[in-house]
Amino acid sequence: MTDKKTILVTGGAGFIGSHLCKRLALNGHQVISLDNYFTGSRDNHVKGVEYRDGHTKEIEKHITEKPDLIYHLGEYSRVEQSIFEPEIVEDFNVVGTKAVLEFWQKHGGKLVYAGSSTKFGDGGLAREKTPYASTKAKNSELVKECGEKYSLPYAITYFYNVYGPGERFGAYGTVIEIFKKMYLQGSPITVTSPGTQERNFTHVEDIVDGLVLVGERGDGDEFGLGNDQSFTMLEVAKLFGSPIVMLPPRGANRMQSDLDTRKSRELGWKPRHSLEDYITKFTHKFQRGKIREKRVLLFSTTFYPVSGIAEDAFVELAKKMPEIEFDVVTTKFTSVSKDIGCISNIHIHTVGIGYSFDKYLLPFLGYFQAKKLHKKYSYLFIWSLLASYAALAGLLTKKRTGLPLLITLADQNIENLSRFKLFMLNLILSDTDRVYGSPSQKHHINNNIPSLLYNHSLGNGDALANQLGYSYNEIIFNH
């Protein structure tokens, strides 16, 4: 692009968007970013770019200029996480994108849309596996329909597993950054079974090269931007070294993607970076963190045979993750089934006097039991199966040990609670680092417990907890 243009980048404070904004600004264009900072960060701001804080569904309110070129990157962009947040996906990828297309129709200019390569995965079957994949596939069709109907210039690109400087970590993180954090923290590298699923990893600078070319000369659909070399997830994990922990398979996890970069290469684009070189440079520069015990401290108010969906799902998960040791602190009242003793990585520690009153003692007796265990073992994090008496024990242990706390809600009813129970739920969750629950549960929490800290890091156990949370929730939803 030799002529100075006014360019709008939605999602300009995100991982890919910030790199694109930087390149466009260096090329002398007037660059405007529209980002609601759901996953974007002000730390990604670059000199020469004008940043506006807002949702794409209110694009008319925030953008008064008439852009020559629109890069629409500002959508929900995590595949498996989208299963648990369909309402957010709908808000960003349906409502937000509809507003962007209406803005484009009204003001003209060229639109470059960041489609998703998931629609090509597993022969096209992957496009219906998650809310993310399905909405992105439909939006690609909407862009084409809109462009052809109103004779507007457009191009649709498809990214393949982007990595590079500035990647995000945590629940919305990218796999290479997650593996890097595991490596630095000494946590085991977790790979979803079977590990043979293939991915084409593409450096963010290669993606930006492609976006600039497509913005300048691309026309129409199917501009794939991906490195031809593919890796299995197990191969990538091995580039970081051992130990490696295999997680249960997940339904939303596609096995492969069909890569087609022909149209992009016709514009003169080609990838310049190698994933192997990137990881090798990283592991040579940084030493692996001290290897930590693959151990989790878990609190459960009841256990076998007095159990429900939460306990059943945990036992099923533990069977599928034999490399992880679980110390379970529960009440004597439950008279734990001898069958649990056959599962070698579940270690039961009971407290109380053997009556139902034990649940009221659990927060205190469980805390003292956990204190003893913490002197003996090094845990990645604390996990409470429900926001209950067990969670209170987890909170006390967190305050004493500094270990982060994860709470899973399973089928727990958190709606229509009395004022007292809502107060207790607020007390428990407001000091919790991560909460996993169904979309309706999270929606209710967001509306009633604004102080919730459920997206905080779990420190050394963060990556494992994220992966574990996906697997556990999938078992819950399929129960």
Residue, then its C-alpha position, 0 to 999 in steps of 0.5 A: m500500500t503506497d497511498k495513505k489510507t484510513i484503516l479500521v482494525t477491529g480487535g486492534a488491541g489483540f494478539i494479531g490485531s496489535h501486530l497488524c496495527k503496528r505494521l500499518a502505522l509504520n507504512g504511514h496509514q491512519v490506523i484506528s483500532l476498535d476493541n472491547y478488551f475482552t481478550g485485548s490489552r492496553d499493553n498491546h497499544v502501539k505508537g501512531v494508532e488511535y484506540r477506541d474502547g467499544h463493542t463492534k455492535e456499537i461501531e456506528k457510535h465509535i467510528t465516525e470516519k469513513p475507512d478506506l479499508i476495514y480489517h475485521l478481526g474483533e470476534y470471539s476466537r477460542v474454539e473449545q472454550s466457546i462451548f462453555e460461553p455460547e452467549i458471548v460467542e453470539d454477542f461477538n460473532v453474530v450481533g457484533t459482526k452483523a453491525v460491522l457488515e451494516f457499517w460496511q454497507k453504509h460507508g463502503g470501502k473494502l472489508v478483509y474478514a478473518g475467517s476461521s480455518t476450523k471450517f475446513g477441519d476434518g473434511g468440513l465436519a469441524r465447522e459444526k462442532t463448536p459455537y465458534a466454528s459454526t458462527k465463523a463459517k456462517n460469517s464467511e458466507l455473510v461477507k460474500e453475500c453482502g459483498e456481491k449483493y452491494s458490489l463491495p470489495y472484500a477478501i476473506t482470510y483463514f489463519y492456521n494456529v498463530y504463534g509469536p511474540g505477544e501471545r495470550f495465556g490463560a483460558y483464552g490463550t494460544v497453545i504455544e504460549i500455554f506450552k511455554k508457560m508450562y515449560l517455565q513453571g515446571s508444570p507437565i506439558t498437557v496434551t489432549s488424547p490421542g495427540t496425533q491431531e495435526r496443526n499448521f502453526t504460523h508465525v504472527e509476522d507471516i500472518v501480518d504479511g498476508l493480511v497486508l497483501v490481501g488488503e492491497r490486492g486480494d479479492g474474494d474468498e479462500f486466502g489461506l494463511g498457514n505454514d505448509q509444515s504440520f505437527t502433531m500436538l504430541e510432536v510439539a509437546k516433545l519440542f519442549g521436553s518432558p514430562i508430558v501428561m495425556l488428557p482425555p480426548r475432547g469432542a470439539n478437538r478436530m484431528q486435522s485441517d485442510l490447508d490451501t494457501r494457493k491464492s495467497r501465494e499467487l499474491g506473492w505471500k509465503p511463510r518465512h518462520s519455522l515453529e521448530d526454530y521458534i521453540t528451539k530459540f526459546t528453550h535455549k534462552f530460558q531454562r525449564g522451571k523446577i519440575r513440580e509434583k503433578r499433584v492437586l489438592l481437592f475438597s469435596t463435601t461428600f464422596y462415594p457412596v454419597s455422591g452426585i454428578a460432580e463426584d462421578a465426573f471427577v472419578e471418571l476424569a481421574k481414571k483417565m489422568p493416571e499421571i496426576e495424583f489427587d489428594v481428596v479431603t472429604t467427610k467421614f460421613t460419606s463412608v468412602s467406598k472401597d472401590i475408590g481404593c482401586i484407583s491408584n491416583i486418588h488418595i482419600h483423607t476423611v475428617g469429622i465424626g461420622y455423621s451428617f454434621d461433618k459438613y459443618l466441620l469440614p471448613f475447619l477440619g478440612y483446612f487442618q488436614a490440608k495444612k498437614l498435607h501441604k507440608k508433605y506435598s507440593y500442589l499445583f492448585i486447590w480444587s473444590l468440586l462445588a461452591s459449598y462447605a468444601a469450597l470454604a475449606g479451600l478458601l481457608t487453605k488458600k489464605r494459609t498456603g497461597l495456593p490458587l483455588l479452582i471451583t467447578l459448579a457441575d450441576q449446582n443450582i445457583e439460581n433463585l437462591s435465598r439472600f443468605k445463600l446468595f451472600m455465601l455464594n458471593l463470599i466463596l466465589s469472590d475470592t476464587d481464582r477460577v470458576y468453571g460452570s455451564p453458560s447459564q451458571k456463568h451468566h447468573i454469576n456475572n449478573n449477581i457477583p460482579s466481584l468474581l475473580y474467576n479469570h485470575s491465574l492459577g500460577n504454576g497450575d494454570a495451564l493444567a487447570n485450563q486443560l483439566g477444566y475443559s475435560y471435566n466440563e465435557i464429562i459433566f455436559n455429556h453425563 
